[in-house]
């Protein structure tokens, strides 16, 4: 698929997690580091093996509690429960206080900017679009810690607005969240695109208010033939979709 009138786009919204930011060094390694600090001596590969069980909990919870991301306390409670599921096999039975301490400490660790890093294509993409006069924003299902994380990773200078679900009290794919983003950016849906890694949250959410969605599939899990929306595998491909001329010396 191609964008019919790429020159008409004036506003670009970005998802945050797994679009701009990724865990650093990884979810497993951060959990392992916290466990070591709190004298729970388990192997990294043991944690990695438990990730699948924890992910099953994640998807079941998200399906049954779609409004979790609209409340900061609910978000904290969810992640503490997630890490509890992850670590429970390694804790003595009935030692709930210890497992809660570990899970809470891991959750706090992920609120720090040091637990996140940018994908290699982020700066080039934002710098190019910002210099070309596009209005840029973030729409993210995240706790209120996202604001400081973006600041400390030196991203806020690129964005005209940042919409965080815990702050707005609306979570994806709610049209209210996307409408709020349009209002904050003073943007018109027909001249706006939103890019993110979730078909349900980012593609369908944006589409409900008339924003053109772009699915970011960094892992090459889907093909254009199976989709009804624009597809890219990196943020720099977004520049190609928009037919944005890059500065001399920039590389694809």
Secondary structure as GFF3:
##gff-version 3
##sequence-region A 1 252
A	DSSP	three_ten_helix	6	8	.	.	.	ID=ss1
A	DSSP	beta_strand	11	14	.	.	.	ID=ss2
A	DSSP	beta_strand	21	23	.	.	.	ID=ss3
A	DSSP	alpha_helix	27	37	.	.	.	ID=ss4
A	DSSP	alpha_helix	44	64	.	.	.	ID=ss5
A	DSSP	three_ten_helix	68	70	.	.	.	ID=ss6
A	DSSP	alpha_helix	72	87	.	.	.	ID=ss7
A	DSSP	three_ten_helix	88	90	.	.	.	ID=ss8
A	DSSP	alpha_helix	96	109	.	.	.	ID=ss9
A	DSSP	three_ten_helix	113	115	.	.	.	ID=ss10
A	DSSP	beta_strand	116	118	.	.	.	ID=ss11
A	DSSP	alpha_helix	122	131	.	.	.	ID=ss12
A	DSSP	beta_strand	135	140	.	.	.	ID=ss13
A	DSSP	alpha_helix	145	152	.	.	.	ID=ss14
A	DSSP	three_ten_helix	156	158	.	.	.	ID=ss15
A	DSSP	beta_strand	161	164	.	.	.	ID=ss16
A	DSSP	alpha_helix	165	168	.	.	.	ID=ss17
A	DSSP	alpha_helix	175	185	.	.	.	ID=ss18
A	DSSP	three_ten_helix	189	191	.	.	.	ID=ss19
A	DSSP	beta_strand	192	196	.	.	.	ID=ss20
A	DSSP	pi_helix	199	204	.	.	.	ID=ss21
A	DSSP	alpha_helix	205	207	.	.	.	ID=ss22
A	DSSP	beta_strand	212	216	.	.	.	ID=ss23
A	DSSP	three_ten_helix	224	226	.	.	.	ID=ss24
A	DSSP	beta_strand	230	232	.	.	.	ID=ss25
A	DSSP	alpha_helix	236	241	.	.	.	ID=ss26
###
